[in-house]
Amino acid sequence: MFMSFLINFEKLVGILNSISSKVSATLLFLMMILTFSDVTGRFLWRPVTGTYELTYLWLALIVFLSLGYTQQKKGHISVGVFIDKLSVRAQAVVDGITYIIILVLLVLMTWQTYSYANQVSSSVTGDLKLPVSIFVLVSAVGILFYALTVIVDFLKAIQKVVHPNES
């Protein structure tokens, strides 16, 4: 029962992270094209209006939308000098504690980012008049996907604590 829930939840979170990483990669590609066009335009005719705004807004989205995928692929930096010497069960306990701390911080970050989006709901960017709150909300969604991935990892750690030989 628990394992089937964990497998299905992990698949759902994996799909969400896959979509958000593809959006992030697409934004990075568009940012590259926009920057190239802006630099080239300075020499040929005129620069592209709004390049600076779109670059910093897209860069924030790229970072936040790729966090969950990076966690899923275990791409974040970790140092395990002492932890690697522990038993599988002890490593899972330390991982579980770490994931709880991370999860609390991510829930607070998601909540505060959502609150900030409500505060800046009437703010727009300077040149293009884009609503800032949409970008902040998408960033909150990226943090939420990261938190969901940490929940998956936490549940896997609990599974290792309960059944260390099955993993």
MORAGI-V792708 format. One record per pair of residues at least 6 apart in sequence whose C-alpha atoms are under 8 Angstrom apart, sorted by the first residue. I is the first residue (numbers start at 1). J is the second residue. If there is no record, write none. Layout:
BEGIN
((I:J) (I:J))
END
This chain:
BEGIN
((6:152) (6:155) (6:156) (9:152) (10:149) (10:152) (13:145) (13:148) (13:149) (14:69) (14:72) (16:145) (17:65) (17:66) (17:68) (17:69) (17:72) (17:145) (18:69) (20:65) (20:66) (20:69) (20:142) (21:65) (21:66) (21:69) (23:62) (23:65) (24:61) (24:62) (24:63) (24:65) (24:66) (25:62) (27:58) (27:62) (28:58) (28:59) (28:62) (31:54) (31:55) (31:58) (34:48) (34:51) (35:51) (35:55) (37:47) (37:48) (38:46) (38:47) (38:48) (38:51) (39:47) (40:47) (41:47) (41:48) (49:127) (49:128) (50:127) (50:128) (53:125) (53:126) (53:127) (53:128) (57:135) (60:139) (61:135) (61:138) (61:139) (61:142) (64:139) (64:140) (64:142) (64:143) (65:138) (65:139) (65:141) (65:142) (65:143) (65:145) (66:142) (67:142) (67:143) (67:145) (67:146) (68:142) (68:143) (68:145) (68:146) (68:147) (68:148) (68:149) (69:146) (70:76) (71:146) (71:149) (71:150) (72:149) (83:91) (83:94) (84:91) (88:160) (88:161) (88:164) (89:160) (89:161) (89:164) (90:161) (92:157) (92:158) (92:160) (92:161) (93:157) (93:158) (93:161) (95:154) (95:157) (96:154) (96:157) (96:158) (99:150) (99:151) (99:153) (99:154) (100:154) (102:150) (103:147) (103:150) (103:151) (106:143) (106:144) (106:146) (106:147) (107:144) (107:147) (109:140) (109:143) (110:140) (110:141) (110:143) (110:144) (111:140) (113:136) (113:137) (113:139) (113:140) (114:136) (114:137) (114:140) (116:136) (117:132) (117:133) (117:134) (117:136) (117:137) (118:133) (120:132) (120:133) (121:131) (121:132) (121:133) (122:131) (122:133) (123:131) (123:132) (123:133) (124:130) (124:131) (124:132) (125:131) (125:132) (160:166) (160:167))
END
